[in-house]
């Protein structure tokens, strides 16, 4: 196995996974690199795929699984300059990482238990395709007053609400050329509540647009998709006990 890729691209990929977990098993096949993992609280899942066409050099003969400490890997990747590439090779149960023209780092490959995860099949009622900056800024507005956020959608707009005993915030996002709202919304409103702590971690700068799928009191799916990689998060709803 020998892989060469732009350092900034690989750092973006690893960072998207590390928002939820510190250790992961990377599955390396002829098609690319993939990871499916849950956070320690079993509240959120990340599904991340990096396509083989994203690499400058991609030499993989047999499928390989590498258990990696993501914090250690990111520390190495941050040493790369913006225009540099990194080369990854496996040798003696270690991951060798060459950065730029003359630097090399070695990280241990670790054994992880119960790493195999299945992606659940979800049936969402609403799909919002919107600019990532609009969603990220809106979450920050709600975060001022609340630890949770309610998504409320109808045919014409997405409304985001947060409140506690004394304060309240509302953000209204109208359907327009940049924000598209589709789904089973005729003559009805769909709402569901989620933890802002997790949603804020899932705001990435991988693409200009992001897809958000949800249903009433149902797991949300956030999807980033580009020609080089795809990253999806699944987040369990926060259901009030009443």
GROMACS elastic network, one bead per residue, 0.5 to 0.9 nm:
[ bonds ]
;  ai    aj funct       b0    kb
    1    28     6  0.89610   500
    1    58     6  0.80838   500
    1    59     6  0.56237   500
    1    61     6  0.68866   500
    1    62     6  0.81036   500
    1    64     6  0.83289   500
    1    88     6  0.78885   500
    1    89     6  0.57693   500
    1    90     6  0.64162   500
    2    57     6  0.75609   500
    2    58     6  0.64099   500
    2    59     6  0.51526   500
    2    60     6  0.67300   500
    2    87     6  0.69792   500
    2    88     6  0.57123   500
    2    90     6  0.75989   500
    3    55     6  0.70610   500
    3    56     6  0.77368   500
    3    57     6  0.55310   500
    3    59     6  0.60914   500
    3    60     6  0.79045   500
    3    86     6  0.81263   500
    3    87     6  0.54393   500
    3    88     6  0.50692   500
    3    89     6  0.67121   500
    4     7     6  0.88284   500
    4    55     6  0.58233   500
    4    56     6  0.53072   500
    4    58     6  0.65165   500
    4    59     6  0.88542   500
    4    85     6  0.67271   500
    4    86     6  0.56396   500
    4    88     6  0.63838   500
    5     8     6  0.85874   500
    5     9     6  0.73057   500
    5    10     6  0.67349   500
    5    54     6  0.71860   500
    5    56     6  0.52139   500
    5    57     6  0.69603   500
    5    58     6  0.84872   500
    5    84     6  0.88714   500
    5    85     6  0.54494   500
    5    86     6  0.56315   500
    5    87     6  0.66116   500
    5    88     6  0.85804   500
    6     9     6  0.54313   500
    6    10     6  0.64184   500
    6    11     6  0.86617   500
    6    54     6  0.85817   500
    6    55     6  0.73384   500
    6    56     6  0.74087   500
    6    82     6  0.84684   500
    6    83     6  0.73846   500
    6    84     6  0.62970   500
    6    86     6  0.62723   500
    6    87     6  0.89100   500
    7    10     6  0.52653   500
    7    11     6  0.60314   500
    7    12     6  0.86393   500
    7    77     6  0.65030   500
    7    78     6  0.84206   500
    7    80     6  0.63634   500
    7    81     6  0.76999   500
    7    82     6  0.71066   500
    7    83     6  0.75931   500
    7    84     6  0.59394   500
    7    86     6  0.53985   500
    7    87     6  0.88665   500
    7    99     6  0.80248   500
    7   100     6  0.88834   500
    8    11     6  0.50522   500
    8    12     6  0.62264   500
    8    13     6  0.87532   500
    8    77     6  0.79375   500
    8    78     6  0.85514   500
    8    80     6  0.79786   500
    8    81     6  0.82171   500
    8    82     6  0.61792   500
    8    83     6  0.78232   500
    8    84     6  0.79871   500
    8    85     6  0.79337   500
    9    12     6  0.51621   500
    9    13     6  0.64047   500
    9    14     6  0.88306   500
    9    54     6  0.85148   500
    9   228     6  0.87584   500
   10    13     6  0.50500   500
   10    14     6  0.62103   500
   10    15     6  0.84510   500
   10    50     6  0.85328   500
   10    77     6  0.80107   500
   10    86     6  0.83817   500
   11    14     6  0.51961   500
   11    15     6  0.58955   500
   11    16     6  0.85231   500
   11    73     6  0.87969   500
   11    74     6  0.66574   500
   11    77     6  0.61254   500
   11    78     6  0.75869   500
   12    15     6  0.51250   500
   12    16     6  0.62278   500
   12    17     6  0.89718   500
   12   204     6  0.87289   500
   12   205     6  0.85333   500
   12   206     6  0.74252   500
   13    16     6  0.53278   500
   13    17     6  0.68688   500
   13    18     6  0.89594   500
   13    48     6  0.74891   500
   13    49     6  0.82075   500
   13    50     6  0.72846   500
   13   206     6  0.87993   500
   13   229     6  0.77163   500
   13   230     6  0.89187   500
   13   231     6  0.81818   500
   14    17     6  0.53296   500
   14    18     6  0.61842   500
   14    19     6  0.89094   500
   14    48     6  0.88883   500
   14    70     6  0.70201   500
   14    73     6  0.81432   500
   14    74     6  0.71337   500
   15    19     6  0.63525   500
   15    70     6  0.81136   500
   15    74     6  0.73137   500
   16    19     6  0.58113   500
   16    20     6  0.81269   500
   16    46     6  0.82325   500
   16    48     6  0.77660   500
   16   201     6  0.87487   500
   16   202     6  0.76228   500
   16   204     6  0.72694   500
   16   231     6  0.73601   500
   17    20     6  0.61352   500
   17    21     6  0.66605   500
   17    22     6  0.84567   500
   17    24     6  0.81734   500
   17    35     6  0.79900   500
   17    36     6  0.88843   500
   17    37     6  0.83536   500
   17    46     6  0.64961   500
   17    47     6  0.81021   500
   17    48     6  0.70747   500
   17    70     6  0.82006   500
   17   231     6  0.85293   500
   18    22     6  0.57688   500
   18    23     6  0.77951   500
   18    24     6  0.84972   500
   18    70     6  0.61131   500
   18    71     6  0.74380   500
   18    74     6  0.87968   500
   19    22     6  0.81506   500
   19   198     6  0.88087   500
   19   201     6  0.58531   500
   19   202     6  0.72158   500
   20    37     6  0.86247   500
   20    38     6  0.74466   500
   20    39     6  0.52284   500
   20    40     6  0.80773   500
   20    44     6  0.75301   500
   20    45     6  0.77895   500
   20    46     6  0.75666   500
   20   198     6  0.82601   500
   20   201     6  0.77171   500
   20   202     6  0.86485   500
   21    24     6  0.71692   500
   21    37     6  0.79148   500
   21    38     6  0.74395   500
   21    39     6  0.54552   500
   21    40     6  0.71334   500
   21    70     6  0.79117   500
   22    39     6  0.88858   500
   22    68     6  0.85800   500
   22    69     6  0.60021   500
   22    70     6  0.53538   500
   22    71     6  0.62797   500
   23    67     6  0.70904   500
   23    68     6  0.56611   500
   23    70     6  0.55048   500
   23    71     6  0.79801   500
   23   110     6  0.88080   500
   23   112     6  0.80908   500
   24    35     6  0.72785   500
   24    36     6  0.83181   500
   24    37     6  0.70686   500
   24    66     6  0.80700   500
   24    67     6  0.56493   500
   24    68     6  0.56023   500
   24    69     6  0.67625   500
   24    70     6  0.70507   500
   24   112     6  0.76789   500
   24   115     6  0.77473   500
   25    34     6  0.87533   500
   25    35     6  0.65228   500
   25    36     6  0.81505   500
   25    37     6  0.82511   500
   25    65     6  0.62433   500
   25    66     6  0.52963   500
   25    68     6  0.62636   500
   25   110     6  0.87246   500
   25   111     6  0.85121   500
   25   112     6  0.71719   500
   25   115     6  0.68367   500
   25   116     6  0.87169   500
   26    33     6  0.65214   500
   26    34     6  0.58875   500
   26    35     6  0.52296   500
   26    36     6  0.83524   500
   26    64     6  0.81115   500
   26    65     6  0.55050   500
   26    66     6  0.51140   500
   26    67     6  0.63488   500
   26    68     6  0.74845   500
   27    32     6  0.82267   500
   27    33     6  0.56107   500
   27    34     6  0.52375   500
   27    35     6  0.62480   500
   27    63     6  0.71830   500
   27    64     6  0.59431   500
   27    66     6  0.66401   500
   27    67     6  0.89688   500
   28    31     6  0.79140   500
   28    32     6  0.59320   500
   28    34     6  0.66487   500
   28    60     6  0.77266   500
   28    62     6  0.83564   500
   28    63     6  0.55325   500
   28    64     6  0.50397   500
   28    65     6  0.60391   500
   28    66     6  0.78396   500
   29    32     6  0.53863   500
   29    33     6  0.63781   500
   29    34     6  0.83119   500
   29    52     6  0.87177   500
   29    60     6  0.66649   500
   29    61     6  0.80816   500
   29    62     6  0.67056   500
   29    64     6  0.65795   500
   29    65     6  0.87233   500
   30    33     6  0.84278   500
   30    52     6  0.71392   500
   30    58     6  0.82619   500
   30    59     6  0.80613   500
   30    60     6  0.57420   500
   30    61     6  0.71071   500
   30    62     6  0.74164   500
   30    63     6  0.70480   500
   31    50     6  0.87117   500
   31    51     6  0.63765   500
   31    52     6  0.54733   500
   31    53     6  0.84872   500
   32    49     6  0.71146   500
   32    50     6  0.56351   500
   32    53     6  0.79356   500
   32    54     6  0.85695   500
   32    55     6  0.89343   500
   32    58     6  0.84518   500
   32    60     6  0.89619   500
   33    48     6  0.82020   500
   33    49     6  0.57385   500
   33    50     6  0.50963   500
   33    51     6  0.66340   500
   33    52     6  0.73785   500
   34    47     6  0.74991   500
   34    48     6  0.55698   500
   34    50     6  0.62796   500
   34    51     6  0.85125   500
   35    46     6  0.76466   500
   35    47     6  0.58454   500
   35    48     6  0.52641   500
   35    49     6  0.65888   500
   36    45     6  0.72523   500
   36    46     6  0.57842   500
   36    48     6  0.65694   500
   36    49     6  0.88411   500
   36   115     6  0.83398   500
   36   116     6  0.76066   500
   36   117     6  0.61008   500
   36   118     6  0.76739   500
   36   119     6  0.76552   500
   37    44     6  0.86268   500
   37    45     6  0.56509   500
   37    46     6  0.56461   500
   37    47     6  0.68733   500
   37   115     6  0.70645   500
   37   116     6  0.77138   500
   37   117     6  0.62080   500
   37   118     6  0.87870   500
   38    41     6  0.78509   500
   38    42     6  0.56945   500
   38    43     6  0.74054   500
   38    44     6  0.57379   500
   38    46     6  0.64982   500
   38   115     6  0.89007   500
   38   117     6  0.77834   500
   39    42     6  0.53554   500
   39    43     6  0.65371   500
   39    44     6  0.56635   500
   39    45     6  0.63021   500
   39    46     6  0.82625   500
   40    43     6  0.78751   500
   40    44     6  0.86582   500
   41    44     6  0.77088   500
   42    45     6  0.75175   500
   42   236     6  0.86476   500
   43   198     6  0.87579   500
   43   234     6  0.83697   500
   43   235     6  0.60990   500
   43   236     6  0.54838   500
   43   237     6  0.85445   500
   44   198     6  0.77313   500
   44   233     6  0.69112   500
   44   234     6  0.54908   500
   44   236     6  0.63288   500
   45   119     6  0.84356   500
   45   232     6  0.81595   500
   45   233     6  0.55176   500
   45   234     6  0.50514   500
   45   235     6  0.66680   500
   45   236     6  0.89727   500
   46   231     6  0.71296   500
   46   232     6  0.57241   500
   46   234     6  0.65390   500
   47   119     6  0.79025   500
   47   230     6  0.80250   500
   47   231     6  0.57369   500
   47   232     6  0.51180   500
   47   233     6  0.63691   500
   47   234     6  0.83925   500
   48   229     6  0.74857   500
   48   230     6  0.58364   500
   48   232     6  0.64025   500
   48   233     6  0.86284   500
   49   228     6  0.86832   500
   49   229     6  0.55334   500
   49   230     6  0.52825   500
   49   231     6  0.64277   500
   50    53     6  0.85202   500
   50    54     6  0.69780   500
   50    55     6  0.88508   500
   50   228     6  0.62818   500
   50   230     6  0.67112   500
   50   231     6  0.86692   500
   51    54     6  0.54698   500
   51    55     6  0.77318   500
   51   227     6  0.80651   500
   51   228     6  0.56766   500
   51   229     6  0.57820   500
   51   230     6  0.83628   500
   52    55     6  0.57687   500
   52    56     6  0.89574   500
   52    57     6  0.86313   500
   52    58     6  0.64526   500
   52   228     6  0.82724   500
   53    56     6  0.78517   500
   53    57     6  0.87639   500
   53    58     6  0.80759   500
   53   227     6  0.86921   500
   53   228     6  0.70186   500
   54    57     6  0.88343   500
   54    58     6  0.88642   500
   54   227     6  0.80583   500
   54   228     6  0.51127   500
   54   229     6  0.76781   500
   55    58     6  0.59271   500
   55   228     6  0.88196   500
   56    85     6  0.85635   500
   57    87     6  0.86390   500
   60    63     6  0.72342   500
   60    64     6  0.84536   500
   66    90     6  0.88169   500
   66    95     6  0.84337   500
   66   109     6  0.61443   500
   66   110     6  0.74143   500
   66   111     6  0.82542   500
   67   108     6  0.85603   500
   67   109     6  0.53418   500
   67   111     6  0.57762   500
   67   112     6  0.62669   500
   68    71     6  0.88492   500
   68    72     6  0.81807   500
   68    73     6  0.74473   500
   68    95     6  0.86768   500
   68   107     6  0.80767   500
   68   108     6  0.73974   500
   68   109     6  0.57127   500
   68   110     6  0.59726   500
   68   111     6  0.84705   500
   68   112     6  0.88156   500
   69    72     6  0.55533   500
   69    73     6  0.63872   500
   69    74     6  0.88203   500
   69   107     6  0.84939   500
   69   108     6  0.83789   500
   69   109     6  0.81802   500
   69   110     6  0.76570   500
   70    74     6  0.59860   500
   70    75     6  0.84642   500
   71    74     6  0.51906   500
   71    75     6  0.61802   500
   71    76     6  0.88086   500
   72    75     6  0.51625   500
   72    76     6  0.65659   500
   72    77     6  0.88622   500
   72   107     6  0.76252   500
   73    76     6  0.52581   500
   73    77     6  0.62878   500
   73    78     6  0.87201   500
   73   107     6  0.76001   500
   74    78     6  0.60255   500
   74    79     6  0.87695   500
   75    78     6  0.53379   500
   75    79     6  0.69488   500
   76    79     6  0.54536   500
   76    80     6  0.74603   500
   76    97     6  0.82472   500
   76    99     6  0.84300   500
   76   105     6  0.73105   500
   77    80     6  0.55186   500
   77    81     6  0.88517   500
   77    86     6  0.80041   500
   77    97     6  0.89544   500
   77    99     6  0.79000   500
   78    81     6  0.77407   500
   79    99     6  0.79029   500
   80    83     6  0.81259   500
   80    84     6  0.61015   500
   80    85     6  0.75398   500
   80    86     6  0.78204   500
   80    99     6  0.61171   500
   80   100     6  0.69548   500
   81    84     6  0.53141   500
   81    85     6  0.83390   500
   81    99     6  0.87767   500
   81   100     6  0.79490   500
   82    85     6  0.84796   500
   83   100     6  0.88555   500
   84    99     6  0.71664   500
   84   100     6  0.52703   500
   84   101     6  0.84076   500
   85    98     6  0.83671   500
   85    99     6  0.63311   500
   85   100     6  0.56770   500
   85   101     6  0.87742   500
   86    97     6  0.65316   500
   86    98     6  0.54597   500
   86   100     6  0.62786   500
   87    96     6  0.79553   500
   87    97     6  0.55883   500
   87    99     6  0.67182   500
   87   100     6  0.84126   500
   88    95     6  0.68017   500
   88    96     6  0.57565   500
   88    98     6  0.66432   500
   89    94     6  0.83943   500
   89    95     6  0.58590   500
   89    96     6  0.51614   500
   89    97     6  0.66729   500
   89    98     6  0.85555   500
   90    93     6  0.66821   500
   90    94     6  0.57586   500
   90    96     6  0.60920   500
   90    97     6  0.89273   500
   90   109     6  0.87519   500
   91    94     6  0.53471   500
   91    95     6  0.64556   500
   91    96     6  0.70809   500
   92    95     6  0.83492   500
   93   108     6  0.67633   500
   93   109     6  0.56753   500
   93   110     6  0.83915   500
   94   106     6  0.65413   500
   94   107     6  0.57306   500
   94   109     6  0.50772   500
   94   110     6  0.86505   500
   95   105     6  0.82534   500
   95   106     6  0.56397   500
   95   107     6  0.51618   500
   95   108     6  0.61630   500
   95   109     6  0.63261   500
   96   104     6  0.69768   500
   96   105     6  0.58613   500
   96   107     6  0.65589   500
   96   108     6  0.88396   500
   97   103     6  0.83401   500
   97   104     6  0.55658   500
   97   105     6  0.50855   500
   97   106     6  0.61536   500
   97   107     6  0.79650   500
   98   101     6  0.78194   500
   98   102     6  0.73896   500
   98   103     6  0.56908   500
   98   105     6  0.63732   500
   98   106     6  0.87560   500
   99   102     6  0.68475   500
   99   103     6  0.51936   500
   99   104     6  0.60207   500
   99   105     6  0.78722   500
  100   103     6  0.64211   500
  100   104     6  0.86693   500
  112   115     6  0.62508   500
  113   116     6  0.85630   500
  114   117     6  0.81246   500
  122   218     6  0.89315   500
  122   219     6  0.79167   500
  122   221     6  0.87081   500
  123   214     6  0.84689   500
  123   215     6  0.79959   500
  124   127     6  0.74552   500
  124   183     6  0.81189   500
  124   184     6  0.89350   500
  124   213     6  0.60247   500
  124   214     6  0.51891   500
  124   215     6  0.51883   500
  124   216     6  0.87339   500
  124   218     6  0.80378   500
  124   219     6  0.85079   500
  124   220     6  0.81311   500
  124   221     6  0.86808   500
  125   182     6  0.85192   500
  125   183     6  0.54350   500
  125   184     6  0.54407   500
  125   185     6  0.76326   500
  125   190     6  0.78122   500
  125   213     6  0.74566   500
  125   214     6  0.61685   500
  125   216     6  0.78926   500
  126   153     6  0.75453   500
  126   154     6  0.87247   500
  126   181     6  0.72482   500
  126   182     6  0.59755   500
  126   184     6  0.65173   500
  126   185     6  0.73679   500
  126   190     6  0.76387   500
  126   212     6  0.80394   500
  126   213     6  0.55216   500
  126   214     6  0.54533   500
  126   215     6  0.61148   500
  127   180     6  0.80498   500
  127   181     6  0.59278   500
  127   182     6  0.53062   500
  127   183     6  0.60110   500
  127   211     6  0.67661   500
  127   212     6  0.56839   500
  127   214     6  0.68356   500
  128   153     6  0.89272   500
  128   158     6  0.81880   500
  128   179     6  0.69474   500
  128   180     6  0.57165   500
  128   182     6  0.65887   500
  128   183     6  0.87686   500
  128   210     6  0.81031   500
  128   211     6  0.55772   500
  128   212     6  0.50420   500
  128   213     6  0.63518   500
  128   214     6  0.87786   500
  129   178     6  0.76988   500
  129   179     6  0.55869   500
  129   180     6  0.50920   500
  129   181     6  0.66345   500
  129   182     6  0.85244   500
  129   209     6  0.67459   500
  129   210     6  0.58122   500
  129   212     6  0.64947   500
  129   213     6  0.88056   500
  130   133     6  0.86008   500
  130   134     6  0.72583   500
  130   135     6  0.73353   500
  130   178     6  0.59022   500
  130   180     6  0.64515   500
  130   181     6  0.86216   500
  130   208     6  0.84627   500
  130   209     6  0.54015   500
  130   210     6  0.56140   500
  130   211     6  0.65064   500
  130   212     6  0.80939   500
  131   134     6  0.54055   500
  131   135     6  0.66901   500
  131   136     6  0.87850   500
  131   178     6  0.66575   500
  131   179     6  0.69396   500
  131   207     6  0.86430   500
  131   208     6  0.56591   500
  131   210     6  0.61154   500
  131   211     6  0.87743   500
  132   135     6  0.52319   500
  132   136     6  0.59963   500
  132   137     6  0.85090   500
  132   203     6  0.73739   500
  132   204     6  0.77301   500
  132   205     6  0.75482   500
  132   207     6  0.74433   500
  132   208     6  0.56896   500
  132   209     6  0.51991   500
  132   210     6  0.54637   500
  132   211     6  0.87171   500
  133   136     6  0.50617   500
  133   137     6  0.59432   500
  133   138     6  0.83502   500
  133   203     6  0.87534   500
  133   205     6  0.85969   500
  133   208     6  0.75253   500
  133   209     6  0.83036   500
  134   137     6  0.53905   500
  134   138     6  0.61117   500
  134   139     6  0.87243   500
  134   173     6  0.84836   500
  135   138     6  0.50921   500
  135   139     6  0.62440   500
  135   140     6  0.87666   500
  135   203     6  0.82270   500
  135   210     6  0.85261   500
  136   139     6  0.52612   500
  136   140     6  0.64899   500
  136   141     6  0.89143   500
  136   199     6  0.89220   500
  136   200     6  0.73546   500
  136   203     6  0.61496   500
  136   204     6  0.86822   500
  137   140     6  0.51252   500
  137   141     6  0.64283   500
  137   142     6  0.89536   500
  138   141     6  0.50553   500
  138   142     6  0.64611   500
  138   143     6  0.85931   500
  138   160     6  0.76180   500
  138   170     6  0.89800   500
  138   171     6  0.64847   500
  138   172     6  0.89313   500
  139   142     6  0.51793   500
  139   143     6  0.60023   500
  139   144     6  0.88674   500
  139   149     6  0.79204   500
  139   160     6  0.81588   500
  139   171     6  0.89191   500
  139   196     6  0.73057   500
  139   199     6  0.78930   500
  139   200     6  0.70036   500
  140   144     6  0.66444   500
  140   196     6  0.89738   500
  140   200     6  0.79651   500
  141   144     6  0.56325   500
  141   145     6  0.79269   500
  141   162     6  0.89087   500
  141   169     6  0.71800   500
  141   170     6  0.82678   500
  141   171     6  0.77172   500
  142   145     6  0.58957   500
  142   146     6  0.61699   500
  142   147     6  0.82010   500
  142   148     6  0.81197   500
  142   149     6  0.68436   500
  142   160     6  0.75688   500
  142   161     6  0.66913   500
  142   162     6  0.53498   500
  142   163     6  0.80382   500
  142   168     6  0.81614   500
  142   169     6  0.56653   500
  142   170     6  0.71553   500
  142   171     6  0.77667   500
  142   196     6  0.84073   500
  143   146     6  0.52522   500
  143   147     6  0.62296   500
  143   148     6  0.77192   500
  143   149     6  0.81108   500
  143   162     6  0.75674   500
  143   169     6  0.87413   500
  143   196     6  0.68880   500
  143   197     6  0.87476   500
  144   147     6  0.85238   500
  144   162     6  0.87091   500
  144   169     6  0.79979   500
  145   162     6  0.64690   500
  145   163     6  0.59286   500
  145   164     6  0.67684   500
  145   166     6  0.89221   500
  145   167     6  0.59910   500
  145   168     6  0.61709   500
  145   169     6  0.66204   500
  146   149     6  0.71478   500
  146   161     6  0.89169   500
  146   162     6  0.52656   500
  146   163     6  0.53154   500
  146   164     6  0.60248   500
  146   167     6  0.81762   500
  146   168     6  0.77960   500
  146   169     6  0.82629   500
  146   196     6  0.80511   500
  147   162     6  0.77277   500
  147   163     6  0.84150   500
  147   164     6  0.85932   500
  147   194     6  0.89084   500
  147   195     6  0.63341   500
  147   196     6  0.55481   500
  147   197     6  0.69255   500
  148   161     6  0.86259   500
  148   162     6  0.63188   500
  148   163     6  0.80200   500
  148   193     6  0.67757   500
  148   194     6  0.56167   500
  148   197     6  0.78335   500
  148   238     6  0.78989   500
  149   160     6  0.66148   500
  149   161     6  0.56647   500
  149   162     6  0.50148   500
  149   163     6  0.81334   500
  149   192     6  0.83845   500
  149   193     6  0.54884   500
  149   194     6  0.54713   500
  149   195     6  0.64070   500
  149   196     6  0.61470   500
  150   159     6  0.80533   500
  150   160     6  0.56389   500
  150   161     6  0.50686   500
  150   162     6  0.64264   500
  150   191     6  0.66762   500
  150   192     6  0.55376   500
  150   194     6  0.64599   500
  151   158     6  0.70429   500
  151   159     6  0.60669   500
  151   161     6  0.68086   500
  151   190     6  0.79565   500
  151   191     6  0.53188   500
  151   192     6  0.54245   500
  151   193     6  0.61764   500
  151   194     6  0.80495   500
  151   214     6  0.85559   500
  152   157     6  0.83610   500
  152   158     6  0.57818   500
  152   159     6  0.50001   500
  152   160     6  0.62814   500
  152   161     6  0.79160   500
  152   189     6  0.67317   500
  152   190     6  0.56301   500
  152   192     6  0.68019   500
  152   193     6  0.88077   500
  153   156     6  0.78119   500
  153   157     6  0.59597   500
  153   159     6  0.61950   500
  153   160     6  0.87225   500
  153   181     6  0.81767   500
  153   185     6  0.79205   500
  153   188     6  0.86585   500
  153   189     6  0.55824   500
  153   190     6  0.52905   500
  153   191     6  0.63729   500
  154   157     6  0.57153   500
  154   158     6  0.66828   500
  154   159     6  0.86767   500
  154   181     6  0.80437   500
  154   182     6  0.89986   500
  154   185     6  0.56896   500
  154   186     6  0.77441   500
  154   187     6  0.78918   500
  154   188     6  0.63748   500
  154   190     6  0.66120   500
  155   158     6  0.84862   500
  155   175     6  0.79856   500
  155   181     6  0.65795   500
  155   182     6  0.72569   500
  155   183     6  0.82950   500
  155   184     6  0.87329   500
  155   185     6  0.56056   500
  155   186     6  0.66631   500
  155   187     6  0.79630   500
  155   188     6  0.81132   500
  155   189     6  0.80201   500
  156   173     6  0.88956   500
  156   174     6  0.62350   500
  156   175     6  0.53691   500
  156   176     6  0.87358   500
  156   181     6  0.73094   500
  157   172     6  0.69137   500
  157   173     6  0.55948   500
  157   175     6  0.51910   500
  157   176     6  0.89213   500
  157   179     6  0.89274   500
  157   180     6  0.89914   500
  157   181     6  0.73510   500
  158   171     6  0.83302   500
  158   172     6  0.60552   500
  158   173     6  0.51254   500
  158   174     6  0.64100   500
  158   175     6  0.75530   500
  158   181     6  0.79203   500
  159   170     6  0.69940   500
  159   171     6  0.57249   500
  159   173     6  0.61233   500
  159   174     6  0.83967   500
  160   169     6  0.81127   500
  160   170     6  0.56746   500
  160   171     6  0.50683   500
  160   172     6  0.64536   500
  160   173     6  0.81552   500
  161   168     6  0.74894   500
  161   169     6  0.57624   500
  161   171     6  0.65798   500
  161   172     6  0.88137   500
  162   167     6  0.83730   500
  162   168     6  0.57173   500
  162   169     6  0.52349   500
  162   170     6  0.66478   500
  163   166     6  0.75400   500
  163   167     6  0.55173   500
  163   169     6  0.62389   500
  163   170     6  0.87255   500
  164   167     6  0.54895   500
  164   168     6  0.65481   500
  165   168     6  0.83815   500
  173   176     6  0.88535   500
  173   179     6  0.79456   500
  174   179     6  0.73098   500
  174   180     6  0.88824   500
  175   178     6  0.77942   500
  175   179     6  0.52599   500
  175   180     6  0.56382   500
  175   181     6  0.63176   500
  176   179     6  0.51185   500
  176   180     6  0.63200   500
  176   181     6  0.87262   500
  177   180     6  0.68501   500
  178   209     6  0.85152   500
  182   185     6  0.74458   500
  183   186     6  0.83867   500
  184   188     6  0.82047   500
  184   190     6  0.89650   500
  185   188     6  0.53112   500
  185   189     6  0.64469   500
  185   190     6  0.74164   500
  186   189     6  0.83112   500
  190   214     6  0.85320   500
  190   215     6  0.64062   500
  190   216     6  0.57187   500
  191   214     6  0.83497   500
  191   215     6  0.68685   500
  191   216     6  0.52594   500
  191   217     6  0.72117   500
  192   214     6  0.75125   500
  192   215     6  0.66824   500
  192   216     6  0.50694   500
  192   218     6  0.69033   500
  192   219     6  0.87802   500
  192   220     6  0.87462   500
  192   237     6  0.68185   500
  192   238     6  0.78286   500
  192   239     6  0.81390   500
  193   216     6  0.85873   500
  193   217     6  0.68668   500
  193   218     6  0.87281   500
  193   237     6  0.57193   500
  193   238     6  0.53018   500
  193   239     6  0.68110   500
  193   240     6  0.86102   500
  194   197     6  0.89287   500
  194   198     6  0.82401   500
  194   199     6  0.77441   500
  194   217     6  0.89642   500
  194   219     6  0.87088   500
  194   220     6  0.82464   500
  194   235     6  0.76047   500
  194   236     6  0.71805   500
  194   239     6  0.81679   500
  195   198     6  0.57824   500
  195   199     6  0.65700   500
  195   200     6  0.89063   500
  195   235     6  0.85460   500
  195   236     6  0.86122   500
  195   237     6  0.75356   500
  195   238     6  0.64734   500
  196   200     6  0.58821   500
  196   201     6  0.85008   500
  197   200     6  0.56266   500
  197   201     6  0.67664   500
  198   201     6  0.52473   500
  198   202     6  0.65369   500
  198   235     6  0.77538   500
  199   202     6  0.50523   500
  199   203     6  0.67549   500
  199   235     6  0.81035   500
  200   203     6  0.55419   500
  200   204     6  0.89999   500
  201   204     6  0.79111   500
  202   222     6  0.79073   500
  202   232     6  0.89687   500
  202   233     6  0.71873   500
  204   207     6  0.77317   500
  204   224     6  0.83797   500
  205   208     6  0.71228   500
  206   209     6  0.87916   500
  206   224     6  0.69045   500
  206   225     6  0.81309   500
  206   226     6  0.78185   500
  206   229     6  0.87068   500
  206   230     6  0.89407   500
  206   231     6  0.87698   500
  207   210     6  0.69881   500
  207   224     6  0.64502   500
  207   225     6  0.71488   500
  207   226     6  0.68149   500
  208   224     6  0.89914   500
  209   224     6  0.74734   500
  209   225     6  0.87003   500
  210   222     6  0.70489   500
  210   223     6  0.58927   500
  210   224     6  0.54647   500
  210   225     6  0.79149   500
  211   221     6  0.79601   500
  211   222     6  0.56980   500
  211   223     6  0.50304   500
  211   224     6  0.68133   500
  211   225     6  0.88536   500
  212   220     6  0.71149   500
  212   221     6  0.58225   500
  212   223     6  0.65313   500
  213   219     6  0.85582   500
  213   220     6  0.56073   500
  213   221     6  0.50794   500
  213   222     6  0.64902   500
  213   223     6  0.83485   500
  214   217     6  0.83387   500
  214   218     6  0.64037   500
  214   219     6  0.63826   500
  214   221     6  0.65571   500
  214   222     6  0.89646   500
  215   218     6  0.52161   500
  215   219     6  0.73438   500
  215   220     6  0.73929   500
  216   219     6  0.86795   500
  216   237     6  0.89376   500
  217   236     6  0.86763   500
  217   237     6  0.58064   500
  217   238     6  0.74949   500
  217   239     6  0.65581   500
  218   235     6  0.88143   500
  218   236     6  0.68335   500
  218   237     6  0.56313   500
  218   238     6  0.88269   500
  219   234     6  0.64059   500
  219   235     6  0.53360   500
  219   237     6  0.53080   500
  220   233     6  0.79540   500
  220   234     6  0.55474   500
  220   235     6  0.51414   500
  220   236     6  0.65430   500
  220   237     6  0.70673   500
  221   232     6  0.67598   500
  221   233     6  0.55383   500
  221   235     6  0.64980   500
  222   231     6  0.82442   500
  222   232     6  0.54401   500
  222   233     6  0.51164   500
  222   234     6  0.65628   500
  222   235     6  0.83344   500
  223   230     6  0.74837   500
  223   231     6  0.60344   500
  223   233     6  0.66645   500
  223   234     6  0.89688   500
  224   229     6  0.81984   500
  224   230     6  0.55816   500
  224   231     6  0.51395   500
  224   232     6  0.61453   500
  224   233     6  0.89313   500
  225   228     6  0.81023   500
  225   229     6  0.62744   500
  225   231     6  0.65145   500
  225   232     6  0.83020   500
  226   229     6  0.54417   500
  226   230     6  0.60679   500
  226   231     6  0.89905   500
  227   230     6  0.80553   500
